[in-house]
Amino acid sequence: MLNKRIIALCALSVFFLTACNNQPQTGASDIETSVSVRELKPNSSISKLVNTSGTALANQSVDLNSEMSGLYKLQANPRTGRPFKLGDAVRKGELIIRLEDNEYENNNRIESRRLTLEIAEKEQDKQKELLELGGATETQVRNTEVQITNARYDLANATINLEKMNVVAPFDGVIVNLPHYTADTKVGSNQPMVGIMNYANLFLEINLPESAIGDIQVNQPVHITHYTLPYDTLRGVINELSPAISSETRTFKGKIVIENSALKLRPGMFVKADVVLDRSDDAIVIPKNVMLTARNRRYVYVVERNVAVARTIITGIEDEDNVEVIDGLYENDQLIIRGFETLRENSRVRVLR
């Protein structure tokens, strides 16, 4: 009797287990995950960069002092008709300040020296004519040459001395320093007169990591940015490189020339410089944060017929935020960029529009 009851209980248990196993299951693959996608196009550019920074300096800069003493005469800017001031553009050879000293000018006797040269030249012409007629000797003609040479030197030296009274722009640039002096007051020699900079081109001295010494070469392009120009990037180029590595910093020195014709950057600004080591155009570029890894395999998810499919990818150039995909993704693929974190192969997805 007991054996019959045990057999009956076993049969009942088998029935219930079978019934449970035959119930419809709700699998993870039937749950739709909401995702956002990006349709891929091979029309992006990406660059491999080395980042550095430094202070931008003017390519040409000079502080001019007075060479002589004299009465201070600030000249008028020919483009504005007003006296020169800070920020004014100047051109090479343009007179900015003149110092006047009548006694000094008189002592140089410019007109007298010019007349002396003119007389010496006429005397030489006369002696040459007499030489042809037999009325003068070769020595007399040579003596007139000595007189002419001396007169020319005297006139040139006097002219140079008078030019010391003028403060002239040595190159095209902008006035960045202009100390104030009261007009017509006497200013002594060796006093600061004007500071001029030409910063249509700037240069930047940089330190680069030892690891990049095999990748960086002269004439490589550089992207220059500054926080005051959030939407603008200036162009620079590597101009000089040192072959020596510093034993203290494990870096090597370089110099960048920056094209700044619009004068957007100012001398003294601390700028960021990104040296372009490599560049790829017309590439498929994806955000780094959508890329997953497993066992040295990089993969992403794409949508195919409302299903998430894992694609193994081979990557190329990388920057801080993005990576080039050289194999594994193709034009018009629907790359999942949001909601991919919990996906599995063949998970059902709903694309949010």
Short mmCIF file of the C-alpha atoms (twelve columns), coordinates in Angstrom:
data_MODEL
# 
_entry.id   MODEL 
# 
loop_
_atom_site.group_PDB 
_atom_site.id 
_atom_site.type_symbol 
_atom_site.label_atom_id 
_atom_site.label_alt_id 
_atom_site.label_comp_id 
_atom_site.label_asym_id 
_atom_site.label_seq_id 
_atom_site.Cartn_x 
_atom_site.Cartn_y 
_atom_site.Cartn_z 
_atom_site.pdbx_PDB_model_num 
ATOM 1   C CA . MET A 1   0.000  0.000   0.000   1 
ATOM 2   C CA . LEU A 2   2.863  2.380   0.917   1 
ATOM 3   C CA . ASN A 3   4.667  1.631   -2.348  1 
ATOM 4   C CA . LYS A 4   1.574  2.569   -4.326  1 
ATOM 5   C CA . ARG A 5   1.358  5.941   -2.568  1 
ATOM 6   C CA . ILE A 6   5.012  6.681   -3.282  1 
ATOM 7   C CA . ILE A 7   4.553  5.824   -6.971  1 
ATOM 8   C CA . ALA A 8   1.513  8.084   -7.171  1 
ATOM 9   C CA . LEU A 9   3.334  11.024  -5.604  1 
ATOM 10  C CA . CYS A 10  6.238  10.593  -8.018  1 
ATOM 11  C CA . ALA A 11  3.905  10.552  -10.987 1 
ATOM 12  C CA . LEU A 12  2.187  13.709  -9.757  1 
ATOM 13  C CA . SER A 13  5.526  15.495  -9.353  1 
ATOM 14  C CA . VAL A 14  6.561  14.572  -12.888 1 
ATOM 15  C CA . PHE A 15  3.256  15.944  -14.165 1 
ATOM 16  C CA . PHE A 16  3.692  19.296  -12.451 1 
ATOM 17  C CA . LEU A 17  7.320  19.637  -13.610 1 
ATOM 18  C CA . THR A 18  6.330  18.873  -17.163 1 
ATOM 19  C CA . ALA A 19  3.491  21.334  -17.023 1 
ATOM 20  C CA . CYS A 20  5.764  24.071  -15.719 1 
ATOM 21  C CA . ASN A 21  8.333  23.426  -18.427 1 
ATOM 22  C CA . ASN A 22  5.661  23.739  -21.085 1 
ATOM 23  C CA . GLN A 23  4.574  27.208  -19.913 1 
ATOM 24  C CA . PRO A 24  5.511  30.093  -22.319 1 
ATOM 25  C CA . GLN A 25  8.719  31.891  -21.205 1 
ATOM 26  C CA . THR A 26  9.404  35.630  -21.391 1 
ATOM 27  C CA . GLY A 27  13.156 35.828  -22.429 1 
ATOM 28  C CA . ALA A 28  15.454 38.819  -22.334 1 
ATOM 29  C CA . SER A 29  15.535 38.753  -26.128 1 
ATOM 30  C CA . ASP A 30  11.817 39.657  -26.217 1 
ATOM 31  C CA . ILE A 31  12.380 42.895  -24.261 1 
ATOM 32  C CA . GLU A 32  12.949 45.937  -26.471 1 
ATOM 33  C CA . THR A 33  15.716 48.306  -25.367 1 
ATOM 34  C CA . SER A 34  15.361 51.940  -26.352 1 
ATOM 35  C CA . VAL A 35  18.446 53.185  -28.187 1 
ATOM 36  C CA . SER A 36  19.644 56.190  -30.156 1 
ATOM 37  C CA . VAL A 37  21.601 55.708  -33.366 1 
ATOM 38  C CA . ARG A 38  23.817 57.643  -35.735 1 
ATOM 39  C CA . GLU A 39  23.886 56.890  -39.437 1 
ATOM 40  C CA . LEU A 40  27.521 56.612  -40.454 1 
ATOM 41  C CA . LYS A 41  29.013 58.590  -43.328 1 
ATOM 42  C CA . PRO A 42  32.684 58.477  -44.425 1 
ATOM 43  C CA . ASN A 43  32.967 62.273  -44.462 1 
ATOM 44  C CA . SER A 44  34.779 63.104  -41.257 1 
ATOM 45  C CA . SER A 45  38.353 64.138  -40.526 1 
ATOM 46  C CA . ILE A 46  40.458 63.124  -37.548 1 
ATOM 47  C CA . SER A 47  44.001 63.915  -36.495 1 
ATOM 48  C CA . LYS A 48  46.529 62.313  -34.195 1 
ATOM 49  C CA . LEU A 49  47.901 65.061  -32.002 1 
ATOM 50  C CA . VAL A 50  50.611 65.815  -29.481 1 
ATOM 51  C CA . ASN A 51  49.508 68.511  -27.041 1 
ATOM 52  C CA . THR A 52  51.755 71.222  -25.681 1 
ATOM 53  C CA . SER A 53  51.479 74.871  -24.656 1 
ATOM 54  C CA . GLY A 54  53.502 78.017  -24.211 1 
ATOM 55  C CA . THR A 55  53.614 81.807  -24.413 1 
ATOM 56  C CA . ALA A 56  53.195 83.359  -27.858 1 
ATOM 57  C CA . LEU A 57  55.841 85.986  -28.592 1 
ATOM 58  C CA . ALA A 58  56.133 88.595  -31.334 1 
ATOM 59  C CA . ASN A 59  58.336 87.640  -34.247 1 
ATOM 60  C CA . GLN A 60  59.788 91.178  -34.273 1 
ATOM 61  C CA . SER A 61  60.009 93.395  -31.217 1 
ATOM 62  C CA . VAL A 62  62.073 96.473  -30.362 1 
ATOM 63  C CA . ASP A 63  62.294 99.156  -27.680 1 
ATOM 64  C CA . LEU A 64  63.815 102.345 -29.049 1 
ATOM 65  C CA . ASN A 65  65.672 104.841 -26.848 1 
ATOM 66  C CA . SER A 66  66.787 108.345 -27.694 1 
ATOM 67  C CA . GLU A 67  70.337 108.492 -29.045 1 
ATOM 68  C CA . MET A 68  70.674 112.243 -28.555 1 
ATOM 69  C CA . SER A 69  69.076 114.881 -26.363 1 
ATOM 70  C CA . GLY A 70  66.618 117.424 -27.732 1 
ATOM 71  C CA . LEU A 71  63.130 118.935 -27.606 1 
ATOM 72  C CA . TYR A 72  60.440 116.237 -27.766 1 
ATOM 73  C CA . LYS A 73  58.265 116.335 -30.895 1 
ATOM 74  C CA . LEU A 74  55.719 113.476 -31.232 1 
ATOM 75  C CA . GLN A 75  54.824 113.228 -34.902 1 
ATOM 76  C CA . ALA A 76  51.375 112.919 -36.489 1 
ATOM 77  C CA . ASN A 77  50.186 109.588 -37.798 1 
ATOM 78  C CA . PRO A 78  49.734 110.182 -41.559 1 
ATOM 79  C CA . ARG A 79  46.756 107.785 -41.603 1 
ATOM 80  C CA . THR A 80  44.796 109.558 -38.853 1 
ATOM 81  C CA . GLY A 81  46.230 113.076 -38.889 1 
ATOM 82  C CA . ARG A 82  46.636 112.876 -35.099 1 
ATOM 83  C CA . PRO A 83  49.714 112.279 -32.954 1 
ATOM 84  C CA . PHE A 84  50.810 108.660 -32.761 1 
ATOM 85  C CA . LYS A 85  49.337 106.701 -29.862 1 
ATOM 86  C CA . LEU A 86  49.362 103.219 -28.365 1 
ATOM 87  C CA . GLY A 87  47.948 100.629 -30.736 1 
ATOM 88  C CA . ASP A 88  48.689 102.626 -33.901 1 
ATOM 89  C CA . ALA A 89  50.138 100.728 -36.831 1 
ATOM 90  C CA . VAL A 90  53.437 102.041 -38.156 1 
ATOM 91  C CA . ARG A 91  55.367 101.325 -41.323 1 
ATOM 92  C CA . LYS A 92  59.042 100.716 -41.809 1 
ATOM 93  C CA . GLY A 93  60.964 104.006 -42.067 1 
ATOM 94  C CA . GLU A 94  58.116 106.087 -40.661 1 
ATOM 95  C CA . LEU A 95  59.127 108.994 -38.393 1 
ATOM 96  C CA . ILE A 96  57.441 108.629 -34.993 1 
ATOM 97  C CA . ILE A 97  59.335 111.087 -32.775 1 
ATOM 98  C CA . ARG A 98  61.767 113.867 -33.595 1 
ATOM 99  C CA . LEU A 99  64.160 115.498 -31.152 1 
ATOM 100 C CA . GLU A 100 65.179 119.054 -32.044 1 
ATOM 101 C CA . ASP A 101 68.435 120.794 -31.042 1 
ATOM 102 C CA . ASN A 102 69.348 123.761 -33.241 1 
ATOM 103 C CA . GLU A 103 72.855 124.078 -31.846 1 
ATOM 104 C CA . TYR A 104 73.603 120.428 -32.524 1 
ATOM 105 C CA . GLU A 105 72.187 120.687 -36.034 1 
ATOM 106 C CA . ASN A 106 74.263 123.787 -36.768 1 
ATOM 107 C CA . ASN A 107 77.427 122.095 -35.562 1 
ATOM 108 C CA . ASN A 108 76.950 119.364 -38.124 1 
ATOM 109 C CA . ARG A 109 76.971 121.970 -40.945 1 
ATOM 110 C CA . ILE A 110 75.051 119.834 -43.410 1 
ATOM 111 C CA . GLU A 111 74.720 122.557 -46.058 1 
ATOM 112 C CA . SER A 112 78.374 123.531 -45.747 1 
ATOM 113 C CA . ARG A 113 79.507 119.938 -46.187 1 
ATOM 114 C CA . ARG A 114 77.190 119.498 -49.155 1 
ATOM 115 C CA . LEU A 115 78.688 122.590 -50.824 1 
ATOM 116 C CA . THR A 116 82.221 121.360 -50.079 1 
ATOM 117 C CA . LEU A 117 81.437 118.108 -51.888 1 
ATOM 118 C CA . GLU A 118 79.950 119.990 -54.827 1 
ATOM 119 C CA . ILE A 119 83.053 122.221 -55.122 1 
ATOM 120 C CA . ALA A 120 85.349 119.188 -54.929 1 
ATOM 121 C CA . GLU A 121 83.451 117.472 -57.745 1 
ATOM 122 C CA . LYS A 122 83.642 120.577 -59.960 1 
ATOM 123 C CA . GLU A 123 87.356 120.925 -59.249 1 
ATOM 124 C CA . GLN A 124 87.879 117.340 -60.325 1 
ATOM 125 C CA . ASP A 125 86.056 117.969 -63.600 1 
ATOM 126 C CA . LYS A 126 88.242 121.007 -64.193 1 
ATOM 127 C CA . GLN A 127 91.480 119.113 -63.494 1 
ATOM 128 C CA . LYS A 128 90.437 116.289 -65.832 1 
ATOM 129 C CA . GLU A 129 89.886 118.806 -68.646 1 
ATOM 130 C CA . LEU A 130 93.288 120.383 -67.975 1 
ATOM 131 C CA . LEU A 131 94.886 116.932 -67.930 1 
ATOM 132 C CA . GLU A 132 93.628 116.288 -71.451 1 
ATOM 133 C CA . LEU A 133 95.056 119.662 -72.576 1 
ATOM 134 C CA . GLY A 134 98.364 119.095 -70.806 1 
ATOM 135 C CA . GLY A 135 97.715 121.795 -68.202 1 
ATOM 136 C CA . ALA A 136 97.477 119.450 -65.192 1 
ATOM 137 C CA . THR A 137 99.176 116.332 -63.918 1 
ATOM 138 C CA . GLU A 138 97.795 112.933 -62.953 1 
ATOM 139 C CA . THR A 139 98.700 113.684 -59.345 1 
ATOM 140 C CA . GLN A 140 96.543 116.794 -59.329 1 
ATOM 141 C CA . VAL A 141 93.569 114.784 -60.607 1 
ATOM 142 C CA . ARG A 142 94.153 112.112 -57.945 1 
ATOM 143 C CA . ASN A 143 94.250 114.815 -55.277 1 
ATOM 144 C CA . THR A 144 90.779 115.958 -56.307 1 
ATOM 145 C CA . GLU A 145 89.571 112.370 -55.857 1 
ATOM 146 C CA . VAL A 146 90.884 112.435 -52.283 1 
ATOM 147 C CA . GLN A 147 89.063 115.722 -51.666 1 
ATOM 148 C CA . ILE A 148 85.823 114.294 -53.033 1 
ATOM 149 C CA . THR A 149 86.137 111.144 -50.914 1 
ATOM 150 C CA . ASN A 150 86.760 113.147 -47.750 1 
ATOM 151 C CA . ALA A 151 83.860 115.483 -48.509 1 
ATOM 152 C CA . ARG A 152 81.516 112.534 -49.047 1 
ATOM 153 C CA . TYR A 153 82.562 110.946 -45.741 1 
ATOM 154 C CA . ASP A 154 82.083 114.245 -43.906 1 
ATOM 155 C CA . LEU A 155 78.598 114.716 -45.392 1 
ATOM 156 C CA . ALA A 156 77.602 111.113 -44.657 1 
ATOM 157 C CA . ASN A 157 78.759 111.316 -41.040 1 
ATOM 158 C CA . ALA A 158 76.930 114.599 -40.510 1 
ATOM 159 C CA . THR A 159 73.770 113.093 -42.009 1 
ATOM 160 C CA . ILE A 160 74.070 110.046 -39.720 1 
ATOM 161 C CA . ASN A 161 74.472 112.323 -36.718 1 
ATOM 162 C CA . LEU A 162 71.337 114.277 -37.599 1 
ATOM 163 C CA . GLU A 163 69.371 111.076 -38.173 1 
ATOM 164 C CA . LYS A 164 70.062 110.201 -34.547 1 
ATOM 165 C CA . MET A 165 67.591 112.956 -33.682 1 
ATOM 166 C CA . ASN A 166 64.812 110.946 -35.379 1 
ATOM 167 C CA . VAL A 167 63.035 107.918 -33.884 1 
ATOM 168 C CA . VAL A 168 62.014 105.831 -36.885 1 
ATOM 169 C CA . ALA A 169 60.139 102.529 -37.133 1 
ATOM 170 C CA . PRO A 170 62.644 99.813  -38.157 1 
ATOM 171 C CA . PHE A 171 59.880 97.526  -39.467 1 
ATOM 172 C CA . ASP A 172 56.124 97.389  -40.007 1 
ATOM 173 C CA . GLY A 173 54.395 96.901  -36.673 1 
ATOM 174 C CA . VAL A 174 52.195 98.245  -33.902 1 
ATOM 175 C CA . ILE A 175 53.078 100.681 -31.121 1 
ATOM 176 C CA . VAL A 176 52.905 98.752  -27.843 1 
ATOM 177 C CA . ASN A 177 54.717 101.225 -25.585 1 
ATOM 178 C CA . LEU A 178 54.803 105.022 -25.805 1 
ATOM 179 C CA . PRO A 179 56.033 106.823 -22.672 1 
ATOM 180 C CA . HIS A 180 54.509 110.247 -22.170 1 
ATOM 181 C CA . TYR A 181 56.660 113.352 -22.502 1 
ATOM 182 C CA . THR A 182 55.367 116.904 -22.573 1 
ATOM 183 C CA . ALA A 183 55.729 118.416 -26.018 1 
ATOM 184 C CA . ASP A 184 58.739 120.704 -26.583 1 
ATOM 185 C CA . THR A 185 60.415 119.720 -23.300 1 
ATOM 186 C CA . LYS A 186 64.031 118.634 -23.439 1 
ATOM 187 C CA . VAL A 187 64.605 114.895 -23.266 1 
ATOM 188 C CA . GLY A 188 68.005 113.441 -22.492 1 
ATOM 189 C CA . SER A 189 69.803 110.744 -24.413 1 
ATOM 190 C CA . ASN A 190 69.131 107.057 -23.757 1 
ATOM 191 C CA . GLN A 191 65.551 107.683 -22.646 1 
ATOM 192 C CA . PRO A 192 62.780 105.224 -23.655 1 
ATOM 193 C CA . MET A 193 60.906 106.551 -26.660 1 
ATOM 194 C CA . VAL A 194 58.684 103.867 -28.200 1 
ATOM 195 C CA . GLY A 195 58.133 100.099 -28.240 1 
ATOM 196 C CA . ILE A 196 57.086 98.431  -31.500 1 
ATOM 197 C CA . MET A 197 56.028 94.860  -32.213 1 
ATOM 198 C CA . ASN A 198 55.234 93.022  -35.400 1 
ATOM 199 C CA . TYR A 199 52.979 90.142  -34.396 1 
ATOM 200 C CA . ALA A 200 51.460 89.277  -37.763 1 
ATOM 201 C CA . ASN A 201 53.661 86.250  -37.172 1 
ATOM 202 C CA . LEU A 202 54.250 84.902  -33.677 1 
ATOM 203 C CA . PHE A 203 56.560 82.223  -32.395 1 
ATOM 204 C CA . LEU A 204 56.128 79.749  -29.576 1 
ATOM 205 C CA . GLU A 205 58.921 77.942  -27.762 1 
ATOM 206 C CA . ILE A 206 57.730 74.499  -26.672 1 
ATOM 207 C CA . ASN A 207 58.835 71.347  -24.878 1 
ATOM 208 C CA . LEU A 208 57.783 68.053  -26.446 1 
ATOM 209 C CA . PRO A 209 57.729 64.582  -24.836 1 
ATOM 210 C CA . GLU A 210 60.594 62.221  -25.553 1 
ATOM 211 C CA . SER A 211 58.115 59.620  -26.838 1 
ATOM 212 C CA . ALA A 212 57.223 61.895  -29.783 1 
ATOM 213 C CA . ILE A 213 60.755 62.530  -31.060 1 
ATOM 214 C CA . GLY A 214 60.384 59.985  -33.861 1 
ATOM 215 C CA . ASP A 215 57.022 61.383  -34.992 1 
ATOM 216 C CA . ILE A 216 57.553 65.146  -34.998 1 
ATOM 217 C CA . GLN A 217 59.355 66.821  -37.879 1 
ATOM 218 C CA . VAL A 218 60.010 70.334  -39.124 1 
ATOM 219 C CA . ASN A 219 57.117 71.784  -41.203 1 
ATOM 220 C CA . GLN A 220 54.448 69.659  -39.488 1 
ATOM 221 C CA . PRO A 221 51.199 71.622  -39.033 1 
ATOM 222 C CA . VAL A 222 50.052 72.774  -35.596 1 
ATOM 223 C CA . HIS A 223 46.600 73.848  -34.355 1 
ATOM 224 C CA . ILE A 224 46.786 76.923  -32.084 1 
ATOM 225 C CA . THR A 225 43.913 77.793  -29.722 1 
ATOM 226 C CA . HIS A 226 43.281 80.266  -26.898 1 
ATOM 227 C CA . TYR A 227 40.370 80.552  -24.483 1 
ATOM 228 C CA . THR A 228 39.491 84.013  -25.830 1 
ATOM 229 C CA . LEU A 229 38.951 82.421  -29.276 1 
ATOM 230 C CA . PRO A 230 36.671 79.470  -28.415 1 
ATOM 231 C CA . TYR A 231 35.448 78.999  -31.974 1 
ATOM 232 C CA . ASP A 232 38.623 79.789  -33.867 1 
ATOM 233 C CA . THR A 233 41.808 77.822  -34.531 1 
ATOM 234 C CA . LEU A 234 44.942 79.435  -35.912 1 
ATOM 235 C CA . ARG A 235 47.509 77.707  -38.068 1 
ATOM 236 C CA . GLY A 236 51.066 77.132  -36.983 1 
ATOM 237 C CA . VAL A 237 53.977 75.061  -38.219 1 
ATOM 238 C CA . ILE A 238 56.983 73.428  -36.572 1 
ATOM 239 C CA . ASN A 239 59.920 75.638  -37.519 1 
ATOM 240 C CA . GLU A 240 62.816 74.311  -35.412 1 
ATOM 241 C CA . LEU A 241 63.524 71.144  -33.402 1 
ATOM 242 C CA . SER A 242 66.333 70.294  -31.028 1 
ATOM 243 C CA . PRO A 243 67.811 66.780  -31.360 1 
ATOM 244 C CA . ALA A 244 68.763 66.711  -27.654 1 
ATOM 245 C CA . ILE A 245 66.630 65.261  -24.851 1 
ATOM 246 C CA . SER A 246 66.700 66.953  -21.459 1 
ATOM 247 C CA . SER A 247 67.855 64.472  -18.815 1 
ATOM 248 C CA . GLU A 248 65.761 66.298  -16.210 1 
ATOM 249 C CA . THR A 249 62.406 66.698  -17.975 1 
ATOM 250 C CA . ARG A 250 62.693 63.954  -20.638 1 
ATOM 251 C CA . THR A 251 61.545 66.483  -23.226 1 
ATOM 252 C CA . PHE A 252 63.099 68.163  -26.257 1 
ATOM 253 C CA . LYS A 253 62.745 71.764  -27.389 1 
ATOM 254 C CA . GLY A 254 61.037 73.084  -30.469 1 
ATOM 255 C CA . LYS A 255 59.807 76.326  -31.982 1 
ATOM 256 C CA . ILE A 256 56.453 76.947  -33.661 1 
ATOM 257 C CA . VAL A 257 55.730 79.828  -36.044 1 
ATOM 258 C CA . ILE A 258 52.105 81.037  -35.903 1 
ATOM 259 C CA . GLU A 259 50.371 82.830  -38.777 1 
ATOM 260 C CA . ASN A 260 48.507 85.732  -37.126 1 
ATOM 261 C CA . SER A 261 47.796 88.180  -39.975 1 
ATOM 262 C CA . ALA A 262 44.365 89.010  -38.503 1 
ATOM 263 C CA . LEU A 263 46.104 89.869  -35.192 1 
ATOM 264 C CA . LYS A 264 43.678 87.696  -33.228 1 
ATOM 265 C CA . LEU A 265 46.401 86.544  -30.864 1 
ATOM 266 C CA . ARG A 266 48.399 89.055  -28.850 1 
ATOM 267 C CA . PRO A 267 52.024 88.762  -27.759 1 
ATOM 268 C CA . GLY A 268 52.239 87.274  -24.289 1 
ATOM 269 C CA . MET A 269 49.147 85.099  -24.552 1 
ATOM 270 C CA . PHE A 270 49.438 81.567  -23.144 1 
ATOM 271 C CA . VAL A 271 48.186 79.290  -25.927 1 
ATOM 272 C CA . LYS A 272 47.555 75.605  -26.508 1 
ATOM 273 C CA . ALA A 273 49.363 73.963  -29.419 1 
ATOM 274 C CA . ASP A 274 48.319 70.623  -30.937 1 
ATOM 275 C CA . VAL A 275 50.986 69.199  -33.243 1 
ATOM 276 C CA . VAL A 276 49.402 67.143  -36.031 1 
ATOM 277 C CA . LEU A 277 51.285 63.828  -36.283 1 
ATOM 278 C CA . ASP A 278 48.844 62.171  -38.682 1 
ATOM 279 C CA . ARG A 279 45.531 63.005  -40.321 1 
ATOM 280 C CA . SER A 280 42.772 61.085  -42.063 1 
ATOM 281 C CA . ASP A 281 40.058 62.682  -44.200 1 
ATOM 282 C CA . ASP A 282 36.821 61.173  -45.544 1 
ATOM 283 C CA . ALA A 283 36.910 58.657  -42.725 1 
ATOM 284 C CA . ILE A 284 34.311 56.917  -40.579 1 
ATOM 285 C CA . VAL A 285 34.772 58.437  -37.142 1 
ATOM 286 C CA . ILE A 286 32.890 57.366  -34.011 1 
ATOM 287 C CA . PRO A 287 32.891 58.531  -30.373 1 
ATOM 288 C CA . LYS A 288 35.267 56.595  -28.172 1 
ATOM 289 C CA . ASN A 289 32.654 56.138  -25.469 1 
ATOM 290 C CA . VAL A 290 30.488 53.820  -27.628 1 
ATOM 291 C CA . MET A 291 33.358 51.387  -28.118 1 
ATOM 292 C CA . LEU A 292 33.375 48.260  -25.932 1 
ATOM 293 C CA . THR A 293 36.212 45.809  -25.301 1 
ATOM 294 C CA . ALA A 294 36.390 42.119  -24.448 1 
ATOM 295 C CA . ARG A 295 39.463 39.877  -24.611 1 
ATOM 296 C CA . ASN A 296 41.480 42.392  -26.661 1 
ATOM 297 C CA . ARG A 297 38.550 42.758  -29.032 1 
ATOM 298 C CA . ARG A 298 37.001 46.137  -29.769 1 
ATOM 299 C CA . TYR A 299 33.361 46.157  -30.811 1 
ATOM 300 C CA . VAL A 300 30.269 48.315  -31.130 1 
ATOM 301 C CA . TYR A 301 26.594 47.674  -31.641 1 
ATOM 302 C CA . VAL A 302 24.672 48.466  -34.814 1 
ATOM 303 C CA . VAL A 303 20.979 48.021  -35.551 1 
ATOM 304 C CA . GLU A 304 19.948 45.435  -38.141 1 
ATOM 305 C CA . ARG A 305 16.205 44.695  -38.520 1 
ATOM 306 C CA . ASN A 306 15.440 46.025  -35.030 1 
ATOM 307 C CA . VAL A 307 18.106 43.813  -33.508 1 
ATOM 308 C CA . ALA A 308 21.424 44.846  -31.936 1 
ATOM 309 C CA . VAL A 309 24.372 43.209  -33.690 1 
ATOM 310 C CA . ALA A 310 27.892 43.367  -32.268 1 
ATOM 311 C CA . ARG A 311 30.514 44.393  -34.829 1 
ATOM 312 C CA . THR A 312 34.214 43.824  -34.245 1 
ATOM 313 C CA . ILE A 313 36.115 46.907  -35.431 1 
ATOM 314 C CA . ILE A 314 39.687 47.786  -36.343 1 
ATOM 315 C CA . THR A 315 40.614 51.316  -35.387 1 
ATOM 316 C CA . GLY A 316 43.085 53.852  -36.738 1 
ATOM 317 C CA . ILE A 317 43.806 57.407  -35.621 1 
ATOM 318 C CA . GLU A 318 42.504 58.477  -32.222 1 
ATOM 319 C CA . ASP A 319 42.103 61.822  -30.523 1 
ATOM 320 C CA . GLU A 320 40.763 62.710  -27.090 1 
ATOM 321 C CA . ASP A 321 37.114 61.980  -27.910 1 
ATOM 322 C CA . ASN A 322 36.908 60.121  -31.216 1 
ATOM 323 C CA . VAL A 323 38.438 57.225  -33.122 1 
ATOM 324 C CA . GLU A 324 38.717 56.331  -36.797 1 
ATOM 325 C CA . VAL A 325 37.255 52.960  -37.819 1 
ATOM 326 C CA . ILE A 326 39.146 51.438  -40.737 1 
ATOM 327 C CA . ASP A 327 37.295 48.107  -40.794 1 
ATOM 328 C CA . GLY A 328 34.087 46.689  -39.370 1 
ATOM 329 C CA . LEU A 329 31.735 49.618  -39.996 1 
ATOM 330 C CA . TYR A 330 30.389 50.869  -43.291 1 
ATOM 331 C CA . GLU A 331 28.489 53.746  -44.809 1 
ATOM 332 C CA . ASN A 332 24.830 53.974  -43.705 1 
ATOM 333 C CA . ASP A 333 25.344 51.596  -40.756 1 
ATOM 334 C CA . GLN A 334 23.106 52.516  -37.814 1 
ATOM 335 C CA . LEU A 335 25.597 52.861  -34.950 1 
ATOM 336 C CA . ILE A 336 24.030 52.701  -31.477 1 
ATOM 337 C CA . ILE A 337 25.321 55.690  -29.502 1 
ATOM 338 C CA . ARG A 338 22.948 55.593  -26.510 1 
ATOM 339 C CA . GLY A 339 21.506 52.611  -24.669 1 
ATOM 340 C CA . PHE A 340 24.256 50.193  -25.736 1 
ATOM 341 C CA . GLU A 341 25.538 49.547  -22.212 1 
ATOM 342 C CA . THR A 342 23.117 46.709  -21.392 1 
ATOM 343 C CA . LEU A 343 22.807 45.161  -24.842 1 
ATOM 344 C CA . ARG A 344 23.643 41.594  -25.773 1 
ATOM 345 C CA . GLU A 345 24.006 40.009  -29.189 1 
ATOM 346 C CA . ASN A 346 20.627 39.930  -30.970 1 
ATOM 347 C CA . SER A 347 18.889 42.033  -28.307 1 
ATOM 348 C CA . ARG A 348 15.685 43.558  -29.648 1 
ATOM 349 C CA . VAL A 349 15.855 47.357  -29.799 1 
ATOM 350 C CA . ARG A 350 13.539 50.268  -30.422 1 
ATOM 351 C CA . VAL A 351 15.187 53.230  -32.113 1 
ATOM 352 C CA . LEU A 352 14.243 56.578  -30.636 1 
ATOM 353 C CA . ARG A 353 13.688 59.270  -33.213 1 
# 
